[in-house]
């Protein structure tokens, strides 16, 4: 998965989940279980090509695009 594909995936997930907007960087970071003070920074780095998107991340994003949805999705979305 490329950074551009991930950026498009955030937009598609926002539409699939009827958010009316793309999933935010930080939201996707929380959904993926990223750690650290700013989970969105890692997603931003992936989209900009600063670090590679590893297989498990790509698999999780593709699963969400195919309809899988975390049970606790609402807790990951903007607070």
N, C-alpha and C positions, 0 to 999 in steps of 0.2 A: 504494500500500500504506500502510495506517495503522499506527500504533504498536501498536494492539491486534492487528491482523492479524499483525504481526511476532512479537509475544509468543506468539500461538497457533501460528505457524509453528515457533518454537523447540521447543514442546512436541511438535508433530507430527513434526518431524525426529528428536527424541529417540526417539520410538516407532518411526519408520521404520528408524532405525539401531540399534534394540534396545539403547539405552543404559539404559533403565529410569528415565529422568529427562529433563527438557528439556535441550536443548543450552544450555550456559552462555553468558552474555553475551560473555565473553572468547573462548570457543571459536568462536562465530559470527564475532566480529571477526577472528580469525585466519583462519578459512575464507574470509572475504570479502577477505582481504589488506589489512585496515586497518592503518595505520601509527600509530606513537606508543607511548608507554609503557604505556597502558591501552586496548587495543583495545575492551574491553567498555564503556568510557565512552561511546563513540560510539553503540553499539547501545542502551545505556541511554537516551541522549538521544533517539534515534529513537523508542523505545517510549513515552517520556514526552511526545513531541510538541515537544521543545525544538528539534529541527532536522528538516528534511524528509528523507524517504527517497527518494533519487533513483532514476531509472529503472533504471540498471544494477544497483543493489543489489536492487531489487524483482524484476528479471528473474532474477538469480542465485538468489534465495531460491525463486522459483516453479519454477525448473529443478530445484533440489534436492528440492522437494516432489513434482515429477513423476518423480523417480527418479534424476536425475543425482547422482553422488557423486564428490567429489574423490578421486583415486588415493591421495593422501597424507592421507586423513581422519584416520587414527589418530594422526598426528603433531600434528594440530591439537587433538585432544581433551585433556582434563585431563592435565597432567603432574605 
